[in-house]
Amino acid sequence: MKKLFLLPILLFMVACTQAQDKTSFGKAALESKMTSVDGKEVAFKDILAKYKGKVVVIDVWASWCPDCKKGMPKVHDLQKMFPNVSYLFLSYDKFDDKWKAGIESFNTKGGENYHVGVNMKEGEFAKDIKLDWIPRYMVVDKTGKIALFRAIEADDEKLINTLKTLQ
């Protein structure tokens, strides 16, 4: 009986560990189109290609998100701690004007900004990164591999330690 009780717990632990271990984006996510601030559609793979040879922090956020608003000062602190890291801000705002206003009011100009979509529960990119919460932070290493798959706080120890090891 005890073994049956422990089985779901063990399966949950393995699933959580495997989620952290994802080291590459899926083909559908890489093909996902995102909109730049100047209105051009760009595939995610082309965005990532610009950062080859650089460490990138990806911040998935939205201007309507209370936790994203509260977390933005931590992102700015992270940018000060790691000025040689590139920052990529991917928004799930419902409207372009709200997204662009959010770029201004939350000062995400210290990196590139793209509008991913209007619904964080839909789309290939969201499915591929198992997006269940924003803000969401990921780290991509200099080779384009995912070094950290999931953090929900910009001051998360795992996030900071990952950046320290990649510099």
N, C-alpha and C positions, 0 to 999 in steps of 0.2 A: 504494500500500500504506500509506504514511504517513497519507493522508487517512482511510482506513478505521480506522486505529488511533485517530486523534484524534476521530472521530465520537462514540463512546461517552462520552469524557471531556467533550466539549462538551455533549452531551445531559444528562449528570449535572449539569454546572454550571448549565445553564438550569433544570433541575428544582429544584435547591436554591434558586436565586434566586427562582423563582416561589413556592416554599413560604413564603419569608420575606415575599412581597408580598401575601399574603392579607389583605384589609382588612375582611372582614365574616364573620359566622357564617352558616352555611347554615340554611335553614328547619327542617330536621329537628333540628339542634343547638339552635336557639332554642326548639323545642317540647319538648325533652328535659326530663323531670321529674327534679328533684333533691329530696332530703329535708333539711329544716331540722333544727336541733338539737332543736326541740320536736316533731318528727315530722310536720310538714306537708309535703305534696308541692307543689313550686313549679316552674313552667316556667322554664327558663333565661332566656327573654326577659323574664319578670317580675322576675327577680333583677337583670338588667342595667338594666331601666327605673328601678330605685331609684337607680342611680348616674348618671343622665343629668346632664350638667353637671360631672361629676367624672372625674378620672383614676383608673383602677383597675388594680392589679396582680392578676392571677389566678395563684394558686399551686396547681397540680395536684399532689397528694401522696398519701401513705398512711402510716399509722403503722408498717407492717411494712417500709417501704422504707429500707435503710441510707443511701442517698444523700440521701433526704429528711431523715433524722435529722441527718446531718452538715451539711446545708445550712441547717437552721433558724436557727442563730445568724446566718448571713448575711442571712436574711430579717429578723431582728430589727434588724440593722444598717441594712438598707435602710429599714425603718420609721422608724428614728431620723433617717436622712438625708432622708427624704421624708415628714414627718409629715402633710402635707396631702393625701396620696394615700390612696385607699381600698384595702383589701386584702380579697380574696375567696379563701377557702381551699376548694378542691374536692377531696374525698377519694375514693379508690378502695379503701377498706378493705373487707374481706370481711364484717365484722360491725359492727353499729352500736355495740356496747359498746366494741370496740377503737378505733373512730373517735373516740368521745366521750372515751375515756381518752387518746387521742393529742392531742386538743384541749387537755386539761389538762396533760399532760406536756411537750408541745412549745410550749405557750403560744401557740396561734394565736387567742387571744381578741382580739387587736388588729385583728380583721377579722371578717367574717361567714363562717360555716362551713356547708358543705353536703356531703351524701353523694351522690356522683354515681352510683356503681354498685359492683359487686364485681369487675369484670374490666375492666382498662384497655385491653384489646384489642377489646372489644365495645361496642356501643351507638352511637347516632347522634352523641352529643357527641364521643366518642373518635375516631370515624371522621372527623368534620368537622375536628377540630384536628390530625388525623394524629398522634395520640398514640402515640409509640413509646418513650418514656422518661419516668420521673418521677424527681426533680421536674421540672416543666415550668412555665415562667413566660411569661405573656403580658401585654401592656399594652393597655388599651382607653382611647382618648382621651375627651374630654368630650362628643363627639358620638355615642359608642357604636361608633366604628370601631376596628378592630384596628390599633394603632400599632406593635406588635412582636408578631410571630406566634410566635416560638420562642426561648427561652433555657433552658438547663438548669442554670445557676448564678445565684444571686441577686446575685452580684457581677460578672456579665457586663457588660463595657463597653457593649455595645449596649443592655442593659436600663437601665443608669444614664444613658447619654446620651439615651435616649428620654425618660426621666422628666425630665431636666433641660430638654429642649426643650419639654415639654408643660406645665410649670409656669407 
